[in-house]
Amino acid sequence: MVDTASWWKGKKVLIAPRWTRSISWAEGIVLLDLSQETIRKSPEWNPSAPINREYEARLYDYYGHPVYWNENEQPPKLAPPKDKS
């Protein structure tokens, strides 16, 4: 998860760990081969919503990376919420 609060307010986006260039644990820095503008325009992540295949597909498509799952695989159907009344 990239929190853009330090340079662009109000958006959190997901970046796959394999898309990182390097990580400095001592400095708390993750370097990416992505511009701030690219990250700013990426699909927004809602921390209260589950990450599903549809969101992942949009994310991988946006960043131009090949997906890690079988492309013929259909996104799982989510069951409707149960009525709690």
N, C-alpha and C positions, 0 to 999 in steps of 0.2 A: 504494500500500500504506500503510495506517495501522497503525502499531505502537502499541498501547495500553499499552505497558509503563510509561509515566510516570503513568498514572491507573487502569489495570486490568491486572493481570498475566496474561501468557500467551496473548495472542491477537493475531493479525494479520488484518486484513480488507482487502479491496480496495474502492476507491472510484474510479469512472470520473472521469478528469480533467474531463470536461464538467460534473460535479456540484459543482465547487468554486465558491465565491463569489469568492475572491480569493487571490492568492499574493504573499507578500513574500519575495523571494529573499534580500534583505539580512538579514532576521531569521530566515529558515528556517521560516516559518510558512505554513500552508495553512489558510484559513478555509472552513468548510463550513456549509451550512444544515441541519445534522443535529445532533441532541443526542448527548451521550456515551452515553446509554442506547440510542438507536437504533443507534449504531455497535457498542456492546457486544453487542447481540442479533443482529447481522447474521451471515450465513453466514461461518464461519471459512475462511480461506485457508490452504492447505497449500503452502508454497513449493516443496516437492519434487514436487508433483503438477502436471501440465499444466493450464492453464486451458482448459476445453472449453465447448462451447455449453450443456451442461446446467448447469454451475456459473454461467455468465453469466446464463442464464434465471432461476435462483433468485435471483441477486443483483439483477437488474433488477426482478423481481417483488417482492422484499422491500422495495426502496426506492421502489417505485411509479413507476418511470420506464419510458417506452416503449422497447422494444428497437430497436436500430439495424439489425437484419437482418430479412429477410423472415420474418414470423411463420409462414408455411407451410413454411419450410425445416426439414428434420429435422436434429437434431444429427448430426455425422459419426460413423460407427461406427469405433471404435478397434480396430486389429488386435491380437490377443492377442500378448503378448510372445513373442519367439522363444526356444526352448529353447537355452541356451548349453552344453549338455553334449555 
